[in-house]
């Protein structure tokens, strides 16, 4: 079978899926290309949903991702993938359609982590997709009482955006500092100070124990410190989980996302390669050199883009020499501070604070594990990241060839 006779299918029509489709065409693939999307919307960008989308005046900004006119792809939107049969090489959709493939790229992303207890009452929301952001945007306004549960970057961005819209915001965080497990205690204290300085009611070392309703409507939350917060809306920002439920009977290893080898080929639980299947983006669990080769799921924009390109190349040449050796990076804007990071600060056992100026909105921290650099974080010092990125690329490119995956 020649390359142009192959039927390539991408399950997931968001950032990673679209970028993979573009990469396939750029690599010279001219055969059949299909993108499957669970939402009815054309591909769009997610990072603005917790920022400008919530704060802009007038109509919400367009977050759509440009789809090249010459992409030549069939888009199947609004009917998510519900099952995969690698032996038959068929993806089944919610409407019963069966989509055959010769090569499959899994890019179904992640889902918002749900409340662990009984289903909460109406008025308790999550924010993952455009429809979620639209529902939240409609609720926000002057005097609106909002409780955000989880003070990670997503929760912090939602809280900051709502505050700009005039809402009265309470931000509830189970840890002693926001983001402490992700970027350490110094950056966590810095973010906490930003929130409190802006006028957000930040409650740390605190959890929500119950939701209160009155006449069928959300009225407030009870907290673990015994206090009560009135609330018109609650947003759960408890993290995300890879969207792998549709792969339950596929035979793929999906215990912690779709486990892949270093070429982004999907693996079975015994470590063997699933022929013709690769993964990329928030759903993929990929060996990372900064973590000594341990598979990690990274929900970052740049990671999705870089893995999409690498997975596309692997799909066209499964036994090629290329391995994915990306350096993770992310960004966030909170209360006038522009945070940028490279590497994996969460892995560090020590941090070196090189600048900490809350008033000037400047911060620079280098993160080390066993004496080796594993990440860096800045606020207002983006230009300083280049040398950290270069050092981390050197570390990643010097890793030994992958062992363990067979196929």
GUDREN-812845 format. One line per field, with one value per residue (C-alpha): residue in three letters; chain; x negated, y, z. Coordinates in pm, 1 decimal, padded with zeros to 6 digits. Last residue first. Layout:
% GUDREN-812845
r = ALA/...
c = A/...
c1 = X/...
c2 = Y/...
c3 = Z/...
***
This chain:
% GUDREN-812845
r = UNK/UNK/UNK/UNK/UNK/UNK/UNK/UNK/UNK/UNK/UNK/UNK/UNK/UNK/UNK/UNK/UNK/UNK/UNK/UNK/UNK/UNK/UNK/UNK/UNK/UNK/UNK/UNK/UNK/UNK/UNK/UNK/UNK/UNK/UNK/UNK/UNK/UNK/UNK/UNK/UNK/UNK/UNK/UNK/UNK/UNK/UNK/UNK/UNK/UNK/UNK/UNK/UNK/UNK/UNK/UNK/UNK/UNK/UNK/UNK/UNK/UNK/UNK/UNK/UNK/UNK/UNK/UNK/UNK/UNK/UNK/UNK/UNK/UNK/UNK/UNK/UNK/UNK/UNK/UNK/UNK/UNK/UNK/UNK/UNK/UNK/UNK/UNK/UNK/UNK/UNK/UNK/UNK/UNK/UNK/UNK/UNK/UNK/UNK/UNK/UNK/UNK/UNK/UNK/UNK/UNK/UNK/UNK/UNK/UNK/UNK/UNK/UNK/UNK/UNK/UNK/UNK/UNK/UNK/UNK/UNK/UNK/UNK/UNK/UNK/UNK/UNK/UNK/UNK/UNK/UNK/UNK/UNK/UNK/UNK/UNK/UNK/UNK/UNK/UNK/UNK/UNK/UNK/UNK/UNK/UNK/UNK/UNK/UNK/UNK/UNK/UNK/UNK/UNK/UNK/UNK/UNK/UNK/UNK/UNK/UNK/UNK/UNK/UNK/UNK/UNK/UNK/UNK/UNK/UNK/UNK/UNK/UNK/UNK/UNK/UNK/UNK/UNK/UNK/UNK/UNK/UNK/UNK/UNK/UNK/UNK/UNK/UNK/UNK/UNK/UNK/UNK/UNK/UNK/UNK/UNK/UNK/UNK/UNK/UNK/UNK/UNK/UNK/UNK/UNK/UNK/UNK/UNK/UNK/UNK/UNK/UNK/UNK/UNK/UNK/UNK/UNK/UNK/UNK/UNK/UNK/UNK/UNK/UNK/UNK/UNK/UNK/UNK/UNK/UNK/UNK/UNK/UNK/UNK/UNK/UNK/UNK/UNK/UNK/UNK/UNK/UNK/UNK/UNK/UNK/UNK/UNK/UNK/UNK/UNK/UNK/UNK/UNK/UNK/UNK/UNK/UNK/UNK/UNK/UNK/UNK/UNK/UNK/UNK/UNK/UNK/UNK/UNK/UNK/UNK/UNK/UNK/UNK/UNK/UNK/UNK/UNK/UNK/UNK/UNK/UNK/UNK/UNK/UNK/UNK/UNK/UNK/UNK/UNK/UNK/UNK/UNK/UNK/UNK/UNK/UNK/UNK/UNK/UNK/UNK/UNK/UNK/UNK/UNK/UNK/UNK/UNK/UNK/UNK/UNK/UNK/UNK/UNK/UNK/UNK/UNK/UNK/UNK/UNK/UNK/UNK/UNK/UNK/UNK/UNK/UNK/UNK/UNK/UNK/UNK/UNK/UNK/UNK/UNK/UNK/UNK/UNK/UNK/UNK/UNK/UNK/UNK/UNK/UNK/UNK/UNK/UNK/UNK/UNK/UNK/UNK/UNK/UNK/UNK/UNK/UNK/UNK/UNK/UNK/UNK/UNK/UNK/UNK/UNK/UNK/UNK/UNK/UNK/UNK/UNK/UNK/UNK/UNK/UNK/UNK/UNK/UNK/UNK/UNK/UNK/UNK/UNK/UNK/UNK/UNK/UNK/UNK/UNK/UNK/UNK/UNK/UNK/UNK/UNK/UNK/UNK/UNK/UNK/UNK/UNK/UNK/UNK/UNK/UNK/UNK/UNK/UNK
c = A/A/A/A/A/A/A/A/A/A/A/A/A/A/A/A/A/A/A/A/A/A/A/A/A/A/A/A/A/A/A/A/A/A/A/A/A/A/A/A/A/A/A/A/A/A/A/A/A/A/A/A/A/A/A/A/A/A/A/A/A/A/A/A/A/A/A/A/A/A/A/A/A/A/A/A/A/A/A/A/A/A/A/A/A/A/A/A/A/A/A/A/A/A/A/A/A/A/A/A/A/A/A/A/A/A/A/A/A/A/A/A/A/A/A/A/A/A/A/A/A/A/A/A/A/A/A/A/A/A/A/A/A/A/A/A/A/A/A/A/A/A/A/A/A/A/A/A/A/A/A/A/A/A/A/A/A/A/A/A/A/A/A/A/A/A/A/A/A/A/A/A/A/A/A/A/A/A/A/A/A/A/A/A/A/A/A/A/A/A/A/A/A/A/A/A/A/A/A/A/A/A/A/A/A/A/A/A/A/A/A/A/A/A/A/A/A/A/A/A/A/A/A/A/A/A/A/A/A/A/A/A/A/A/A/A/A/A/A/A/A/A/A/A/A/A/A/A/A/A/A/A/A/A/A/A/A/A/A/A/A/A/A/A/A/A/A/A/A/A/A/A/A/A/A/A/A/A/A/A/A/A/A/A/A/A/A/A/A/A/A/A/A/A/A/A/A/A/A/A/A/A/A/A/A/A/A/A/A/A/A/A/A/A/A/A/A/A/A/A/A/A/A/A/A/A/A/A/A/A/A/A/A/A/A/A/A/A/A/A/A/A/A/A/A/A/A/A/A/A/A/A/A/A/A/A/A/A/A/A/A/A/A/A/A/A/A/A/A/A/A/A/A/A/A/A/A/A/A/A/A/A/A/A/A/A/A/A/A/A/A/A/A/A/A/A/A/A/A/A/A/A/A/A/A/A/A
c1 = -00728.2/-00897.0/-00921.5/-01172.5/-01466.7/-01479.1/-01806.2/-02014.6/-01937.2/-02168.9/-01898.6/-01701.3/-01989.4/-02099.7/-01741.4/-01732.5/-02041.9/-01903.3/-01568.7/-01740.5/-01947.1/-01638.6/-01426.9/-01585.4/-01400.3/-01067.5/-01153.2/-00818.7/-00742.0/-00989.7/-00998.7/-01278.3/-01310.0/-01500.7/-01856.0/-02075.2/-02190.4/-01990.5/-01684.3/-01712.2/-01469.9/-01571.8/-01347.4/-01301.9/-01026.9/-00925.6/-00591.0/-00767.6/-00573.7/-00619.5/-00994.7/-01154.5/-01472.6/-01729.1/-01540.4/-01718.8/-01484.8/-01563.1/-01403.8/-01266.0/-01026.0/-00739.9/-00963.1/-00942.1/-01109.7/-01031.4/-00815.7/-00655.9/-00444.3/-00328.6/-00224.1/00049.9/00303.9/00228.5/00103.6/00004.0/-00258.7/-00378.7/-00686.1/-00786.5/-01118.7/-01061.5/-01262.9/-01030.0/-01231.7/-01312.7/-01493.4/-01205.4/-01026.7/-00672.1/-00741.4/-00418.9/-00259.2/-00593.0/-00608.1/-00253.5/-00340.9/-00635.3/-00424.4/-00145.3/-00398.5/-00530.8/-00189.2/-00047.9/-00361.5/-00341.4/00014.1/-00061.0/00129.5/-00166.4/-00111.3/-00434.4/-00613.5/-00932.7/-01248.6/-01463.9/-01202.8/-01395.0/-01423.4/-01048.0/-00877.5/-00531.2/-00179.0/00047.9/00399.2/00299.2/00115.3/00016.9/00089.3/-00018.9/00155.3/00059.0/-00061.5/-00011.1/-00366.2/-00453.0/-00498.8/-00295.5/-00014.8/00015.7/-00168.3/-00081.9/-00363.3/-00476.9/-00833.5/-00954.1/-00713.2/-00353.5/-00110.6/00232.9/00325.0/00234.3/00391.4/00452.1/00239.9/00411.7/00624.3/00907.0/01186.2/01156.5/01046.0/01354.6/01273.6/00934.5/00988.4/00681.9/00773.4/00783.1/00729.9/00958.9/01083.5/01445.3/01633.7/01904.9/02178.9/02423.3/02221.9/02241.9/01941.7/01981.0/01724.5/01640.9/01273.7/01356.8/01575.1/01949.5/02062.1/02330.1/02680.9/02710.4/03066.1/03344.7/03535.5/03217.9/02908.1/02593.3/02284.3/02074.6/01722.1/01526.6/01159.7/00920.1/00543.9/00568.8/00865.9/00802.5/01059.2/00963.0/00887.7/00606.2/00345.6/00488.1/00451.2/00102.2/-00010.9/00103.8/-00082.8/-00408.2/-00353.6/-00318.0/-00623.0/-00826.2/-00666.6/-00731.1/-00618.3/-00372.4/-00328.1/-00312.1/-00060.2/00145.2/00010.7/00101.0/00275.9/00653.2/00721.6/01045.0/01068.0/01351.5/01448.5/01691.1/01747.5/01662.7/01561.2/01195.7/01261.8/01405.0/01088.3/00861.6/01063.0/01070.8/00696.4/00628.0/00844.0/00663.3/00316.9/00387.5/00604.2/00870.4/01235.4/01349.6/01637.3/01823.0/02067.9/02184.5/02158.2/02069.6/02087.6/02026.7/02305.6/02298.0/01920.0/01955.5/02189.9/01972.4/01659.6/01821.5/01943.6/01591.5/01437.8/01269.3/01427.1/01624.6/01952.1/02157.6/02470.0/02701.3/02640.5/02334.1/02333.7/02248.5/01882.2/01558.8/01647.0/01531.1/01184.5/01213.3/01151.4/00830.7/00713.5/00865.9/00548.9/00516.3/00345.6/00461.2/00303.2/00461.6/00807.1/01170.9/01439.5/01747.7/02058.2/02278.8/02374.4/02132.5/01844.4/01658.1/01290.4/01177.0/00840.1/00993.7/00727.7/00692.7/01065.2/01137.3/01455.2/01662.6/01520.6/01718.8/02004.2/02019.5/01769.2/01656.1/01411.9/01286.6/00941.5/00808.8/00587.1/00594.2/00817.4/00596.5/00797.4/00732.0/00785.1/01100.8/01080.7/01301.2/01341.0/01660.7/01915.2/01906.7/01640.1/01366.8/01310.8/01420.0/01285.0/00975.4/00858.7/00998.9/01113.2/00799.8/00598.8/00840.8/00777.1/01040.8/01106.2/01454.9/01734.7/01978.3/01771.5/01652.4/01420.2/01304.5/01050.9/01018.1/00732.7/00733.3/00402.5/00166.2/-00101.9/-00393.4/-00538.2/-00354.4/-00027.5/-00093.7/-00206.2/00121.5/00321.0/00103.8/00158.3/00533.5/00538.4/00305.2/00508.5/00859.9/01010.3/00953.1/00935.8/00710.9/00758.7/00517.7/00645.1/00349.5/00359.6/00124.2/-00147.2/-00147.2/00000.0
c2 = -00392.8/-00371.5/-00079.5/-00138.3/00077.3/00430.1/00566.6/00754.4/01114.1/01384.4/01568.5/01623.3/01767.6/01995.8/02110.1/02192.0/02410.8/02594.4/02649.8/02792.4/03027.8/03145.9/03199.4/03531.9/03721.7/03638.1/03841.2/03987.7/03676.1/03392.7/03018.3/02770.5/02395.1/02069.9/02196.3/01929.2/01925.3/01617.0/01803.9/02172.4/02460.8/02812.6/03099.0/03445.2/03687.7/04036.9/04213.2/04530.9/04532.7/04157.0/04161.7/03819.3/03769.2/03488.3/03235.5/02900.7/02607.3/02264.0/01917.0/01992.3/01770.0/02022.4/02276.1/02072.1/02247.9/02599.7/02864.2/03199.9/03408.0/03753.7/03950.7/04208.5/04044.7/03692.0/03602.4/03242.8/03063.9/02711.4/02519.7/02156.1/02068.3/01835.7/01524.3/01313.2/01048.1/01040.4/00734.9/00607.5/00284.5/00421.5/00642.7/00822.8/00787.6/00873.1/01201.9/01287.5/01197.4/01441.2/01724.9/01663.4/01628.0/01977.1/02141.9/01961.5/02033.4/02400.8/02427.0/02244.2/01957.7/01730.6/01357.0/01198.0/00868.8/00829.8/00858.2/01006.9/01278.0/01538.5/01278.7/01246.0/00924.1/01003.4/00974.3/01112.6/01249.5/01615.3/01621.9/01338.8/00972.7/00708.6/00400.3/00201.3/-00109.8/-00113.5/-00132.7/-00382.2/-00266.4/-00542.6/-00293.7/-00218.4/00077.6/00373.1/00502.9/00850.1/00793.4/00787.1/00507.3/00581.6/00529.9/00669.2/00849.9/00716.0/00367.8/00384.5/00093.8/00005.5/-00310.7/-00119.0/-00206.0/00104.0/00334.5/00558.6/00643.3/00784.2/01158.3/01234.4/01384.1/01754.2/01970.8/02061.6/02394.0/02358.7/02681.3/02780.0/03027.7/03243.0/03182.2/03265.9/03134.8/02939.3/02883.4/02564.9/02551.7/02269.3/02499.1/02504.4/02637.2/02879.1/02940.4/02724.7/02713.0/02458.5/02674.2/02719.3/02511.2/02458.9/02275.7/02073.5/02010.4/02259.8/02253.9/02477.6/02491.8/02825.4/03064.5/03348.8/03631.6/03820.5/04189.4/04237.3/04233.2/03902.8/03739.8/03877.4/03774.5/03418.9/03415.1/03519.3/03267.3/02991.4/03115.4/03085.1/02757.3/02552.1/02560.8/02273.6/02143.2/02497.3/02608.0/02810.1/02798.9/02599.5/02338.2/02280.5/02601.5/02803.0/03127.7/03360.0/03617.0/03908.0/03972.9/04303.6/04177.6/04217.8/03991.8/03729.9/03736.3/03705.8/03416.4/03235.5/03285.0/03157.4/02850.3/02770.0/02837.0/02629.1/02778.4/02507.7/02568.6/02903.4/03066.5/03343.1/03596.8/03829.3/04190.7/04329.6/04067.2/03703.6/03462.0/03486.5/03438.6/03113.6/02958.1/03079.4/02938.0/02595.6/02603.3/02684.4/02388.0/02302.7/02510.5/02337.4/02452.1/02438.9/02646.7/02348.1/02124.7/01902.6/01535.3/01322.7/01321.3/01343.5/01664.1/01618.7/01656.7/01853.5/01638.1/01586.7/01571.3/01345.8/01348.9/00984.2/00953.6/00657.2/00492.3/00255.1/00364.8/00260.8/00493.9/00315.2/00530.0/00442.8/00799.4/00794.8/00705.2/00378.2/00380.6/00087.1/-00078.6/-00426.7/-00541.5/-00191.2/-00177.7/00163.4/00278.8/00588.2/00853.2/01171.9/01286.7/01666.9/01707.9/01473.5/01691.9/01551.3/01686.5/01852.6/02095.3/02329.0/02591.5/02594.8/02570.3/02878.9/02808.3/02966.2/03174.2/03456.7/03709.5/03720.0/03979.6/04309.4/04374.2/04116.8/03963.2/03601.4/03529.8/03734.2/03494.3/03153.3/03075.5/03233.4/02912.9/02688.0/02760.5/02644.8/02365.4/02385.1/02358.1/02066.0/01911.8/01548.9/01598.5/01339.3/01450.7/01253.3/01244.7/01042.8/01050.4/01331.0/01298.1/01525.2/01606.3/01939.5/01749.6/01535.1/01840.2/02020.1/01720.6/01697.3/02067.2/02016.9/01720.4/01878.1/02201.0/02054.1/01803.0/01479.3/01129.9/01177.5/00930.3/00841.7/00637.5/00522.8/00510.7/00809.0/00630.1/00335.5/00000.0
c3 = 01885.2/02220.1/02461.4/02742.6/02646.2/02510.8/02384.0/02644.3/02725.1/02593.7/02400.0/02720.1/02919.4/02635.6/02587.2/02958.6/02933.0/02631.0/02802.0/03110.4/02895.3/02708.5/03021.0/03115.8/02846.3/03011.1/03321.3/03426.2/03628.3/03591.9/03649.5/03586.4/03552.9/03603.4/03670.1/03825.9/04189.2/04284.2/04161.2/04080.6/04023.2/03922.1/04038.7/03893.7/03997.3/03896.1/03941.6/04060.6/04386.4/04428.9/04375.6/04422.1/04222.4/04211.0/04423.4/04397.8/04453.0/04590.4/04560.5/04217.2/04022.4/04026.6/03851.9/03528.9/03239.5/03126.8/03291.7/03214.7/03450.6/03343.7/03653.0/03595.9/03825.2/03700.4/03351.9/03282.5/03076.2/03010.9/02899.5/02863.1/02693.9/02399.1/02326.8/02111.2/01931.4/01560.0/01421.4/01208.6/01289.2/01273.2/00965.6/00864.5/01208.2/01366.1/01177.2/01287.6/01647.0/01642.3/01506.9/01756.7/02039.4/01973.2/01958.0/02261.8/02466.2/02372.6/02504.8/02831.9/02993.3/03057.8/03113.5/03232.4/03167.8/03376.4/03167.3/03442.4/03509.1/03307.4/03031.1/02996.4/02890.4/02746.0/02887.0/02613.8/02673.5/02715.1/02383.6/02151.5/02078.6/01824.8/01682.3/01370.7/01549.1/01927.1/02064.2/02335.4/02694.7/02862.3/02939.2/02565.1/02418.5/02196.4/01974.7/02083.4/01961.0/02322.0/02402.0/02484.3/02771.5/02688.4/03010.9/03352.4/03353.6/02979.2/02854.2/02529.2/02501.3/02337.1/02580.0/02801.6/02517.8/02528.1/02889.9/02790.1/02824.2/03038.5/03378.1/03463.3/03769.2/04056.2/03923.9/04037.8/03974.8/04220.7/04133.5/04332.7/04646.1/05016.4/05203.0/05528.2/05801.6/05989.3/05890.2/05648.3/05442.0/05379.3/05045.2/04929.9/04797.1/04485.4/04361.5/04413.7/04659.9/04865.6/04808.1/05014.2/04897.0/05140.5/05267.9/05060.4/05153.6/05344.8/05396.6/05212.2/05189.5/04943.4/04951.7/04636.8/04685.3/04434.1/04713.1/04831.6/04490.8/04430.3/04779.4/04718.0/04386.6/04558.1/04839.2/04580.7/04390.1/04709.2/04819.7/04505.0/04142.2/04100.5/04455.9/04594.8/04334.2/04582.7/04937.2/05251.8/05033.9/05014.2/04821.5/04818.1/04620.0/04722.8/04462.1/04473.5/04104.2/03940.7/03598.3/03693.3/03993.0/03759.7/03548.7/03854.1/03999.4/03665.5/03622.7/03974.6/03922.4/03597.7/03744.3/04053.3/04325.0/04351.4/04434.3/04294.5/04482.9/04301.4/04440.7/04164.1/04281.0/03940.7/03672.6/03590.7/03507.7/03129.2/03128.6/03321.4/03065.1/02776.7/02941.0/02981.7/02620.3/02502.6/02682.6/03013.4/03284.5/03558.9/03708.8/04029.4/03967.0/03964.4/04266.9/04319.5/04215.0/04520.3/04612.7/04414.2/04226.6/03868.7/03720.2/03397.9/03093.7/02899.0/02539.3/02276.1/02066.6/01958.9/01620.0/01414.0/01107.3/00857.6/00960.7/00954.1/01092.7/01222.9/01271.2/01567.9/01656.2/01950.6/01718.7/01663.9/01563.2/01347.3/01293.3/01316.9/01562.7/01712.6/01798.3/01948.0/02118.7/02194.2/01961.1/01995.2/01772.1/01751.5/01470.0/01191.7/00997.3/00664.1/00586.5/00272.0/00459.2/00158.4/00317.2/00625.5/00950.0/01161.5/01533.3/01671.0/01988.4/01860.4/02137.4/02344.4/02231.0/02422.1/02682.5/02730.9/03074.7/03044.6/02695.0/02774.0/03047.6/03140.4/02785.1/02634.3/02699.1/02501.7/02132.7/01885.5/01637.0/01477.8/01731.9/01750.0/02032.0/02038.9/01742.6/01487.5/01226.7/00901.3/00647.9/00324.1/00135.9/00040.4/00311.1/00225.4/00566.3/00555.8/00508.7/00813.1/01011.6/00941.0/01062.9/01374.3/01445.0/01416.1/01651.7/01907.0/01922.8/01921.1/01681.4/01872.1/01725.7/01422.3/01138.5/00859.0/00564.7/00358.8/-00021.4/-00060.7/00136.9/-00101.4/00000.0
***
